[in-house]
Structures are given as C-alpha cells and as structure tokens.
C-alpha cells in the first residue's frame, strides 16, 4: 500500500489537502484500473491517481507535482485508442472526470463553455432543444470527453463536411506544466498572434492540461437524407467513395463497414444489415431541404454505377438514429467476435483506398489474423481492427507486426499513421518514418517551450531523443 | 485514500472468465453509470468493476474491503448493459462476483445484521412484514419524535414508509374473471414487499387485465422472486425461491405470468439462467419465457381504449430493471398516451437510477441520496403533477424524495392510472374496499 518512489507521503498529503483525501487514489487496488484505456496492448498502473474538482485544483496539483519533479498524465474518460493516457510507472494520473459541467450555453453567440470532463454527446443533447449541435462526433461520443477530444483533435463521421475538433474550438484555459494558468483564444474569431489553440488541439496532453473549453455550436441542418448502399465487393464500395468525391459532392458523412463489422453490429443492434454483404456504405447528405433529394439521387446513381446491389433510405428519424448507433458502436460490438482487438487509424489518399484495403486483407492472411474494417471512407481514414486473444502471446506478436505493416503501407502511399486517434504511446516508433529528424526537432522545440522538463504526459507522440529506429520496440505483454 | 484488510483466497472459476473477456475496455459504459458520473473514479465505473473482478479472478487482487466497496457501490441498474456494444452480461457477472464475495469475504457485523434481518427474515415474507409494520405505523408519531435516538438505518427505513394508514385493500381472490369475452388467462405474481406496501397496485393490475379480457389467477403457493438475494450474493437462497415459484405456477394453464414490479420481472425472466444446472432447469426456462411485465403484456395484446379522462400531467420514470433489465421503454409510455386527458411530459434523464435499487438505499444511503436528489430535481423541472413508474422500490424512493422536498407531486404505477381511466376510482371500485391514501406529498408526512 506504500506509494512508489518519487511520490512520498509529504507530496501525497499536499495533494490530499488540495483535492480532499477521498480524491487521491493510491495503492494497488485503487490504481490498477488506471493501467490502460481503450488501447490494451500495453498496461502500466500509475503511482497514484488524483481527481481534482476545479481548474484551480488542477493548477495547484500540477504545481505540487512540478515542484517535486513527478511526471503526470491527464485523463478524461479513458477511451483513447492509442494509449494516450497510459502513464509511466512513477507518474500521477490527473483525472478530469469530476470536472463534467457545462458552464454556459450561449446560443446568441453560438458557443458553449464546458469543463474538460464533459462528455461530447452531452453538448449536443443540451443544445438540441434550441436547434444547435456540437459538430465533431467521434464514434465514442456517448462517453469520450471534450478534454480528450481537444487532446487528440478528434474526428468522427461528420467531420468530412464539418471539420475536426480544431475547427470547433474557439478557446481554451490551459494549466501549463509548471502550474501557470493561461487563456488561449477566445470568443473572437481569428485573433491576432499565433494560433495557440490550434497548437494545443491535438497535442495529446504534452503542452499542458486543458481545464475549460469554449466550443462552437452550429445550427442543426434543415434536413438530411441517409442512404445505406449494399455491395457484394469491397472494391465496388471503395470505388463508389472515390466516385462521389470526384463528382464534387461533399456528403455530411461517408462511412464504410465490411462483412466482419456487419456481422458484429447486426448481432449487437439488429438493424437489419444483410449478413452476406461484402460491404455497406452509409452516405448522409444534409443542408437546406431544397436540393437534398437531388444530391441523394446523385450519390445513389454513383452507387448503382458501381454495382450496389441494394439501396435503402432511412425512412424515419428513429431508423436513422439506429443506423448511426450501429455504426458508432461498431468498435465495441467487435468484442462479440474476439476477446481483444486493436483499432488502427491510418490515412491514405482516397483514390488509393481499394489498394489499401486489398493490402490489409493480404496482411491479415499473411499473419493469420481476422481484420475488420469500419471507417470514414470519405476522408480516406481507415480503421482496420485486428482481432486477437490477449492470452495468446504469439497472436499478440503477430498483431503488432501486422499493425506495423499496415501503418508503414499508409506512409508509403503518401498518407499518415493517424487520422484522429493520435499517436499516443502506440505509434511513437512510427514518427521517425513520417518525419525527418529536423521536423521532429522543430516539434520538440515547441514542446520544450511549454513543457521543458517533459513532466506533462511523457513518452507520448515523440520517440525519446537519441533513440534509434524503434520499429520492433519490445512491448510489455498484456497480463495473461 | 486507500487502505485494506487481508482477505481470503478465491477459487479461480468463481467468475466466468469467458464472459469477463467480452469486455474490450472501450469505455462506452462509463457515461451511463450513475456512480461513475457522481464520483469520477474509474473503479466505480462498470469497466473498472469488471477490471477489478478480472484482477481477482486472475489472482492479481483479493477481495479486500476496498475492492468489495467498489462492487457494493454498484446499483446493478444495468444502464451499462444498454450502453455496452460488446454484449457483456454485466448483471450476471456482478451477481457471480457478489456470490463469490459472500462465500469468501467476511462483512462487518452491521451489514451482516441488516442483510439477515431485512433480506433473509423480513422482506420476502409478506405476513411477517405486515405484522412488523403494524406497530411501526401506529407509533409513527412517537418514532418521529424519537428520530434523533434511532440508528440511521432504522430512520432511513421509516422515511421510506408511505405516510398515512395502509390501504385497506383485501387480499386478491384466487381468480378474477375477465370482463366480457375471455381472451387470455394469466397468472399474477403478487410480490412480497409490494403486496404489503402497495396492495392497490396489485388490485389495479388485476382490474386492468380483467378489463382487457384477461382472466387473472393468483397462485397461492407463490413467493418472493429472490431478486434481493440474487443481487446481494445469496445465490442459493435466490435459487430456492426460484424453484418454489416455478413449482407454484401451472404453466400449461396460463398464457403469461404477469408481474407489475420491474425488479421482480427482470429476475423472473432470468430464472432459466439461475437454475440452468438444476433439476428444474427446463421448467425454469419455460417459466422465464412466459413472464411479462404488465405494461409489456398490455401493449402487446392491444388495450381496449379507456374512456374516463384522467386530467394529469405525467412524467414517466424508467425503472432500471424495466428499461435496462428488460428493454421495456416504449410500452408504458404507449399505455399512458392512450389515456384521455393525460399529458405525458418527457422527464430529463428518465432512465437514470433513482437510487432505490433493492436494499441499496438502506445499505448505501449517501449515494442513494445523491441520485435521488438529481431525480427529484429533474421531476421538478418538468412541472408534472404525477410521476409514473413501474417498480415498487422506485415508487417508495421517489415518493420519499418528493415528501422531503415538500413537492406536491403524486407517485403512481402506470396501471393505477390506467385503472382510473377504466373508471375504477382509487376508492372502493378497485377492491370494493374503502378509500386509501395517496402516496405523494399531498398526504403529508
């Protein structure tokens, strides 16, 4: 029950004074649950977890840890798919879960001020009666928090048209890694000076801890049409995606699910997906009522030209809701097919989607793994989901190798190793393949301005300086 | 801060590992969990609790006071099961873990005493409960003055008791004939606590069923459903109650077994699982297949349109074990909407637990009070004059919250409102007994 080295009784007592003793968690049984997030290939329990209740408490906690030289890691709902919140063994988790209040909804100025622990979907839920919503809608939006969304610059199905998190954050209050509190951005669009809000968004907690966020509210579209197109080949589905984008149509969302995913979500939600389909596309167009039918028909024509065997339109709002829930909860539904999975998050140019998917299937065969695909096709943002059993060390090794090959292929095709989940701890070793040493040095220089001692979320995004190619970096095996 | 006592070792197979492994740690359950939303501690979330169970099953942790505390704090509202895309049978896993705790972990004497008194000796037996309540009710005034001297647990139980005299409904007869043409023959489960505290709900259920062409039989040998036992780790006792009920109902004779208590219904529907390795397994599965909540059954057969206007503004609260346990959400609302004159308003967070949760509001009073406060605030925000909900625990808990806040809002089971709409007034028509008091703040505590 004794805290680990670095975090002595004196520091713990100070933390307890700040947040209250019941909000300082130490000891094996209390910290064990913080040893991983949505990414479970690596696990490490923190030395302690602290649950502050206000921005002032966060700042005080950070000051104490900074003074004691103890690293710390911010955590929201712990839904990260790249291990962004996995701590080094001597670190303290700063959980923002208690800071979950929507502070202000300002419809006349179309913005909301929220605490970082507010769940993404809550903002739209509260704004809906007035006809507004918060646009970025990551698949985990029913549970993931805005603080984490800022950290990873989260995307989602509807970002194809509406943009990602950074396009919807007007300002943040940030506790710097030394405990100073700064306000970046604000209600005014396009402030003079550097775009520090843009810098912080997607920084994965390496520049400080966001304690207040001003988000943009957008008007709900007047209408929408949601199509489900069923295909007998994945190739036809991906060609349809390229076709729609080529025609200059920007759907609100353009999503693909392959057969494995269809099987899982159908078992979970019973929407009525055809179980023998190779792939389905969910295509949504929205905007002013006038012209929507024409847009939907244009998409449908492209589907038919690419041999879609069936086209359905969501007839009711309830049907549309169930269709989207099936899509958004698809990751978790795959838990019905295997004990564990790892979700990859590569990006390729849209025109190379058919090639990338074929390659993914080949990699699956090569390593003897089942790989499911559910992704934001319109963005070229793929999510191959590698199914495995964490009790089988050989399979775990193959999953890591296959993931690595998939991400390398994304880089080779001119894409990226992450579209929205962030680099986290998982893809650190790929950064050197994407960026030159000079690129990385420039980014590390920026980090050093905010986080000179590297105490705030260490070990994330960047390979440790001087470390050589870490492609086959040994990973701690998951406990059997 | 954490601290813990040594605990005993746990047999490896106590919690089914294959079911635990269905959890892929996605975290989508966290925002559905009332205790996580209150405390923000991962160990008080469904994902965290599953992680703890697995750690114990794998020998990484033992059942210490800390670990048991996180599982005790779970309401078993099963909102996480609604949220879970992977289909983790959380309720069953929690019940297995609690049974394991009951076998291997020694609880403090106060908890053991409360469980022995309430769960094992009193609540399952309507006769004993009624006998115990008679002096309490007549001495209520005196007890209230003595409140300061009573132990907290006793005070909390007294606060839950509906005010006024118990309704003077006589026991249900063994058969209530259908009105008009008989369309169905159904058996009614009368419950244990509910039968004593809310006999008028059973009468309303029987009357409404009869008004819809159902002959209602009330099997004499039935007993407690065992939910309280199952949820608190007394698995063997729960199985004994299940066996008794399976034997008490003549399944060939009825189209359905009807319950008006969400908590009972959800347990009755799981009898097949509970007795899967028992001699009565196939009968239990058949029994479970015939169980219907009264709202589910009525919506399924299509009700005779009620004619009597009921001028109320009603907020419907989803009992956890109806919405999350049985997936019954639209049916009760549909029935309420069929009542002329009644205006149904949306209750924000309607399917969030009210904190009642079986024995929870007695064993975990602090968390129960926090959840109740939220529920009452949500009710107040709707402007409704009536709350409708299909579970006796919720009826008691919400009525208590409203009384304490001094809000004049009536609390009713949906079938009571339907009974009103069919012209059975709250008075004599229900049971041809005399008037009974109302449960909301109106009666004054």
Interface residues (C-beta under 8 A of the other chain):
Chain A: X1 X12 X16 X21 X22 X24 X25 X26 X27 X28 X29 X30 X32 X33 X34 X36 X37 X38 X40 X49 X51 X77 X78 X79 X95 X97 X98 X100 X117 X119 X121 X140 X142 X143 X144 X265 X267 X268 X269 X329 X330 X331 X332 X333 X334 X335 X336 X339 X340 X341 X479
Chain B: X1 X2 X3 X4 X21 X22 X23 X24 X25 X26 X27 X28 X29 X30 X31 X32 X36 X37 X39 X40 X41 X42 X43 X47 X48 X51 X52 X55 X58 X60 X61 X64 X66 X67 X83 X84 X85 X86 X87 X88
